[in-house]
Amino acid sequence: MMTTARLRKKRLWKKNIVKFATWNILSWSGRNREIITELHNFKIDFCAISETKKKGKGTASIDDYILAYSGKQNEERAHAGVGLLIHKKYMNNIDNIEYTSERIIQVTLKFPQAKWCLPSLYVPDISKPKEQREEFYEDLQNVMNQIPKDALLIMMGDMNARVGNMPVAGVKQRVNEGEINDNGDLLINFCSMNSLRMNNTFFNHKRNHKITWSDSRGRHSMIDYIITNRSIHPSQILDVTAFRTPDIGSDHRMVIAKFRVSAQLTKKRTPHSISKFNVEAFQDESTKYLYANRLSEKLKNITLTPSDTTDLQWEKIQDCIGKAAEESLGMSTVGTNASQKINAMVYTRN
């Protein structure tokens, strides 16, 4: 029989496991419900999605997940596009979202133990000009330069890179296909320069659980990766596996990684609010006119004497400004805590 101490240790062992995934979905439109269903089935906490073809940038709420996305401008043809799906239990831990381009988005989360930086990537494929692919890595390096050294970095996405099976100390192991392409060289150099680890290459699974892309002609390769920095010890990375069971009509497989990391959730705080002048009303010309008249009337009626100090005179003028604003603009109530800030970011619903 298992002792109480061992049961407690086992529960703690499971509690600290967080599941990350990356998946090229080919398109978000028309597949969003299927994608969310698969995330539920595999109990995914964070999923980087690429080739979303979703225009614009922002956040959206769908079932138990928040989608942060970055794509082409609305007037441009839809292609590329990246996003990160975050389980809503982490909503109050979201600190910042950086929309770099239609190929790079990064979500930062704050936990008591550490800050997490989660870039979601979609690297231009090998058919694109080399200048475009090199420019991508320049943009990514600029993102890397802003990440604190002690932050946990978990970089996920479709890298379109075949990295070969020659080991590079601390960067990659031999558990991979033998072929290497130009994008593979770019990725290896980038990881070497930034002391990053390609975790897929360290787990010796069967071929079906290593390859991340295949087509009807029987071609296959490992081109989707989950990459970490040195702030995450290799012993914390329990597994990285490609699964073909999730099926949404994509030629890519979902790659899932299990990490043992402490992720203490931030509890929702009691809402606090403050009142402020409804300055948005100034967009109406009649409101501007009303405010100017009210302020003029009140300033005419105040008495400023030579004996008044400068501070007292300013108090009287401030009082006139405040009363004129309240009468003409009205007041509105706004929230001040962090959770309301995140809720405000989720401004669309799919």
C-alpha positions in Angstrom: 0.0 0.0 0.0 1.3 3.5 -0.9 2.1 5.7 2.1 0.6 9.2 2.5 4.0 10.8 1.8 4.4 8.8 -1.4 0.9 9.7 -2.5 1.6 13.4 -1.9 4.8 13.1 -3.9 3.0 11.4 -6.8 0.3 14.1 -6.8 3.0 16.9 -6.8 4.8 15.0 -9.6 1.7 15.1 -11.8 0.7 18.6 -10.8 3.9 20.2 -12.1 3.6 18.6 -15.6 2.8 21.2 -18.3 2.0 20.2 -21.8 3.2 22.3 -24.7 2.4 21.6 -28.4 3.2 23.0 -31.9 1.1 22.4 -34.9 1.0 23.7 -38.5 -2.8 23.8 -39.0 -2.8 25.0 -42.7 -5.7 27.4 -41.8 -7.6 28.6 -38.7 -10.8 29.3 -40.6 -13.2 26.4 -40.6 -11.0 24.3 -38.4 -11.0 26.2 -35.1 -13.5 24.0 -33.3 -11.7 20.8 -34.4 -8.4 22.3 -33.2 -9.8 23.1 -29.8 -11.4 19.6 -29.5 -8.0 18.0 -30.1 -6.3 20.3 -27.5 -8.9 19.2 -25.0 -8.4 15.5 -25.9 -4.7 15.8 -25.3 -5.0 18.2 -22.3 -2.7 20.8 -23.9 -1.8 23.9 -21.9 -0.1 25.9 -24.6 -0.1 25.3 -28.4 1.8 27.2 -31.0 -0.1 27.2 -34.3 1.4 28.2 -37.7 0.1 28.9 -41.2 -3.2 30.2 -39.6 -3.9 32.5 -42.6 -5.7 34.7 -40.1 -5.5 38.4 -40.9 -4.8 41.2 -38.4 -3.5 40.8 -34.9 -5.1 40.6 -31.4 -6.7 38.1 -29.1 -9.8 35.9 -29.2 -11.6 33.7 -26.8 -12.8 30.3 -27.8 -14.1 27.7 -25.3 -11.4 27.1 -22.6 -8.6 28.8 -24.6 -7.3 32.3 -25.5 -5.9 32.7 -29.0 -3.2 35.4 -29.5 -2.6 35.8 -33.2 -0.6 37.8 -35.7 -1.1 37.8 -39.4 -1.1 39.9 -42.6 -2.9 43.3 -42.8 -6.6 43.0 -43.7 -6.0 44.5 -47.2 -3.3 41.9 -48.1 -3.7 38.4 -49.3 -4.0 35.9 -46.5 -1.0 33.7 -46.0 1.5 32.7 -43.2 0.1 33.7 -39.8 1.0 32.5 -36.4 -0.7 32.2 -33.0 -0.5 30.8 -29.5 -3.4 29.1 -27.8 -3.3 29.4 -24.0 -5.5 27.6 -21.6 -7.7 30.1 -19.7 -6.4 28.9 -16.3 -3.3 30.8 -17.2 -5.1 34.0 -18.1 -4.1 36.0 -15.0 -0.5 35.1 -15.6 -0.3 36.7 -19.0 2.0 39.7 -18.8 2.5 40.8 -22.4 1.9 39.9 -26.0 4.4 41.1 -28.7 3.1 41.0 -32.3 6.4 41.1 -34.3 5.1 40.0 -37.7 2.9 37.4 -39.5 5.6 34.9 -38.7 6.6 35.7 -35.1 4.4 36.3 -32.0 5.5 36.0 -28.4 3.5 35.7 -25.2 5.1 36.4 -21.9 3.7 35.0 -18.6 4.7 35.9 -15.1 4.9 33.2 -12.3 6.2 33.6 -8.8 9.2 31.4 -9.7 10.1 32.8 -13.1 9.0 34.6 -16.2 8.1 32.4 -19.3 8.6 33.6 -22.8 6.8 31.6 -25.5 7.5 32.6 -29.1 5.4 31.0 -31.8 7.1 30.8 -35.1 6.6 30.1 -38.8 9.8 30.2 -40.7 9.7 30.8 -44.5 10.1 27.5 -46.4 13.1 26.6 -48.5 11.5 27.8 -51.7 11.5 31.4 -50.4 14.6 33.6 -51.3 17.4 33.2 -48.8 17.3 37.0 -48.1 13.8 36.6 -46.8 14.7 33.6 -44.6 17.8 35.4 -43.2 15.6 38.5 -42.5 13.3 36.3 -40.4 16.2 35.2 -38.2 17.3 38.8 -37.8 13.8 39.6 -36.5 13.9 36.6 -34.3 17.3 37.6 -32.9 15.9 41.0 -32.0 13.2 39.2 -30.0 15.8 37.1 -28.3 17.8 40.1 -27.3 14.9 41.4 -25.3 14.4 38.2 -23.3 15.8 38.2 -19.8 18.6 35.7 -19.3 16.9 34.0 -16.3 13.5 33.7 -18.2 12.3 30.3 -19.3 12.2 30.3 -23.1 10.1 27.7 -24.9 10.2 28.4 -28.6 7.7 26.4 -30.8 6.7 26.3 -34.4 7.1 25.1 -38.0 10.8 25.8 -38.7 10.8 24.3 -42.2 14.2 23.0 -41.2 15.8 19.6 -41.7 18.7 19.5 -39.3 20.4 16.2 -40.0 21.7 13.6 -37.5 25.2 14.9 -36.7 25.2 15.9 -32.9 26.0 19.4 -31.9 26.9 19.6 -28.2 24.1 21.0 -26.1 22.1 21.9 -29.2 21.0 18.7 -30.9 21.5 14.9 -30.8 21.6 12.2 -33.5 17.9 11.1 -33.1 16.8 12.5 -36.4 16.6 11.9 -40.1 19.9 12.2 -42.0 19.1 15.0 -44.4 19.9 18.6 -43.8 18.8 21.6 -45.8 19.7 25.3 -45.9 17.0 26.2 -43.3 18.5 23.5 -41.1 21.9 25.2 -41.3 20.2 28.6 -40.3 18.4 27.0 -37.4 21.5 25.2 -36.1 23.5 28.3 -36.3 20.8 30.3 -34.5 20.5 27.7 -31.7 24.2 27.5 -31.3 24.7 31.2 -31.1 21.9 31.5 -28.5 22.6 28.3 -26.5 19.3 26.7 -27.4 18.3 23.1 -27.4 16.3 21.3 -30.1 14.4 18.9 -27.8 12.9 16.7 -30.6 16.3 15.4 -31.4 17.0 14.0 -27.9 14.1 11.4 -27.7 14.6 8.1 -29.6 11.0 7.3 -30.6 9.8 5.2 -33.4 9.8 6.9 -36.8 6.1 7.6 -36.7 6.5 9.6 -33.5 9.5 11.6 -34.8 8.5 12.8 -38.2 6.2 15.9 -38.1 5.3 16.3 -41.8 4.3 13.8 -44.5 2.5 13.8 -47.8 0.5 11.4 -50.0 3.7 10.6 -52.0 5.3 9.0 -49.0 7.7 11.9 -48.3 8.3 12.8 -44.7 10.5 14.9 -42.5 11.0 16.5 -39.0 10.5 20.2 -39.5 8.4 21.3 -36.5 10.4 21.8 -33.2 10.1 22.7 -29.5 13.2 24.5 -28.5 14.3 25.7 -25.0 17.1 27.8 -23.4 19.5 26.8 -20.6 17.1 28.1 -17.9 15.2 24.8 -18.4 17.3 21.8 -17.3 17.2 18.8 -19.6 15.8 16.7 -16.7 12.7 18.9 -16.7 11.9 17.9 -20.4 10.2 14.6 -20.0 9.2 13.8 -23.6 8.7 15.3 -27.1 6.5 13.2 -29.4 4.8 13.7 -32.8 1.2 12.4 -32.9 -0.7 11.7 -36.0 -4.0 10.9 -34.2 -5.2 14.5 -34.1 -6.7 15.0 -37.5 -7.9 18.3 -38.9 -6.8 17.8 -42.5 -3.3 19.1 -42.1 -0.2 17.4 -43.5 1.6 18.2 -40.2 1.4 16.3 -37.0 0.9 17.8 -33.6 4.2 17.8 -31.6 3.6 17.5 -27.9 6.2 18.1 -25.2 5.8 17.3 -21.5 7.7 19.6 -19.1 8.1 19.4 -15.4 8.0 23.1 -14.4 6.4 25.0 -11.5 3.5 27.0 -12.8 1.7 28.6 -9.8 -1.5 30.2 -11.2 -2.3 33.7 -10.3 -5.7 33.9 -8.6 -8.3 36.3 -9.8 -8.2 39.4 -7.7 -11.1 41.2 -6.2 -12.0 43.9 -8.8 -11.1 47.4 -7.9 -12.4 50.3 -9.9 -12.0 54.1 -10.1 -14.2 56.8 -11.6 -12.8 59.1 -14.3 -14.2 61.8 -16.7 -15.7 60.3 -19.8 -13.2 62.0 -22.1 -14.3 59.9 -25.0 -17.3 62.3 -25.2 -15.0 65.0 -26.5 -15.3 63.3 -29.9 -18.7 65.0 -30.2 -18.5 68.6 -31.2 -21.5 69.6 -29.2 -19.9 68.2 -26.1 -16.8 70.3 -26.7 -18.9 73.4 -27.1 -20.9 72.6 -23.9 -17.7 72.1 -21.9 -16.1 75.3 -23.1 -19.2 77.3 -22.1 -19.5 75.7 -18.7 -15.8 76.3 -18.0 -16.0 79.9 -19.1 -19.0 80.6 -16.9 -17.3 79.1 -13.8 -14.0 80.9 -14.4 -15.9 84.2 -14.5 -17.6 83.6 -11.2 -14.5 82.7 -9.1 -12.7 85.4 -7.1 -8.9 85.6 -7.1 -7.5 88.1 -4.6 -3.9 89.3 -4.2 -3.8 87.7 -0.8 -4.4 84.2 -2.3 -1.3 82.0 -2.6 -0.4 80.5 -5.9 -1.5 77.1 -4.6 -4.9 78.4 -3.5 -5.5 80.2 -6.8 -4.7 76.9 -8.7 -7.1 75.0 -6.4 -9.9 77.3 -7.3 -9.2 77.0 -11.1 -8.9 73.2 -10.7 -12.3 73.1 -9.0 -13.8 75.0 -12.0 -12.3 72.6 -14.5 -13.5 69.6 -12.6 -17.1 70.8 -12.2 -17.3 71.8 -15.8 -16.0 68.4 -16.9 -18.4 66.5 -14.7 -21.4 68.5 -15.9 -20.6 68.3 -19.6 -18.8 64.9 -19.9 -20.1 62.8 -17.1 -18.2 60.1 -15.3 -17.3 56.5 -16.2 -16.0 53.6 -14.1 -12.9 51.6 -15.1 -11.2 48.6 -13.6 -7.6 48.7 -12.4 -6.4 45.2 -11.7 -4.3 42.9 -13.9 -7.0 40.4 -14.7 -9.3 43.1 -16.1 -6.4 44.2 -18.2 -6.1 40.7 -19.8 -9.8 40.5 -20.2 -9.7 43.7 -22.2 -7.2 42.1 -24.5 -9.7 39.4 -25.4 -11.8 41.6 -27.6 -13.1 39.2 -30.2 -15.0 36.0 -29.8 -15.0 33.2 -32.5 
